[in-house]
Amino acid sequence: MLRPYLPVLILLVLSLAQAVGMVILSNVLSPGKQTKVKASPYESGMDPLGSTRERFSVKFYVVAILFIVFDVETVFLLPWAVGARQLGWHGFAGAMVFITILTVGLIYEWKKGALEWD
């Protein structure tokens, strides 16, 4: 009864063995010396300017949250666009209500200055 699952079990065991083997092999072969370059917080090749503990402006986070909100709007509208013909006028009206609410929210954020970056 479990015979059809044998290839899956073999694949799982081989995958786990490969993952564990790679971790062990990387620890054995990699040099463990700590250098100034390795301890540097940046990987761009430039020396850091100022403190790395500097705080970001709240506007940065507001813009990020607004981006996520309007990105999720696109995700919700995609299935509607695919099935727009089958949904008919009721689906169209629902999508228009959704878009109107988000447009009003965008206008509100714009008037409040949340999209201004200065």
N, C-alpha and C positions, 0 to 999 in steps of 0.2 A: 504494500500500500504506500509506503514512503519511498519506493524506488524511483518514481519520477522526479522527486526532489533531490536526489543524489547529486546531479550536476550543479544545482544551486548551492548545496552544502560545500561541494569541492571548491567552487568559485569563491565562496565566502571565506573558507579556510585559507586559500591561496592569497586572497586580497589582504586578509589580516596578517599573514606571514610576511607578505611583501612590505606592508606599512611598518610593521615592527622591525623588520630587517633594515629598512631604509633609515629609521631613526637611530638604531644601534650603529649602523655603518657610518652615518654622518658624525656621530659622537666619537667614534674611534678614529676616523680619518681627518677630522677637522682640527686645525691648530687651536689651542685654547688660550693663546696669549692675548691679553687685553692691551690694545694700543689706543693712542689718542684719537685716531681716526674712527676706530670702532666705537669709542665712547661718545663720539659727537652726536648730538641729537638730530642733525640734519644729514640728508644723503645727497644733497645737491652739489656738494663739493665746495660750498662757500662757508666761511666762518659765520656763526650766528651773530646777528646784530641785536644788542639789547638783551633783555631778559626773556627767557622762554616761558615764563609764568605770566606773561602779559595778558590782560583780560580783553575779550572781544566786546565790541559794542552790542547792546541789546538789539539794535536794528539788524545786525547780521542774523540773529536767531529769528526775528520776525519775518525777514525776507525768506529764510529757509522754511519756516512753517507755512508761509503763503505759497511757496513753490510746491510743497507737498500737497496742500489742499487742492490747488488747481491741477496738479498732476493726477490726483485721485479722481478729480472730475473727468478727466480724459479716460481713465480706466472704466468709469461707470458709463460713459457715453459710447464706448466702443461696442459693447453688446447691443445697445439700442440701434446703432448705425448698421450693424450686420443684419438685424431682424426688423428693420424699419417697415418693410412692406407687409410683413405678417402682423405687426402690431396695430397697423391702421392709425386712425385719427386719435384713438385713446392713448396709444403709445407716444404719438407725436405731441399731444397735449401734456402728457406727463414729463416728457423730455424738455418741453418749453418751460414748464414750471420750474424744473430743476435748474435749467440754464438761467432763468430770470432771477432766482434766488442767489445763485452764485455771482451773477452780474451785479446785483444790488450790493452784495458783500464786497466785490472788487471796487466798486465806485466808492463805497464807504471807506475802505482802506486807503484808497487813492486820496480822498478828501482829507483824511486824518494825517496824511503825510507818511504813512508806513512804507511807501515804496521809494521815498526820497533817501538817497545815500550820500550824506554829507557829514 
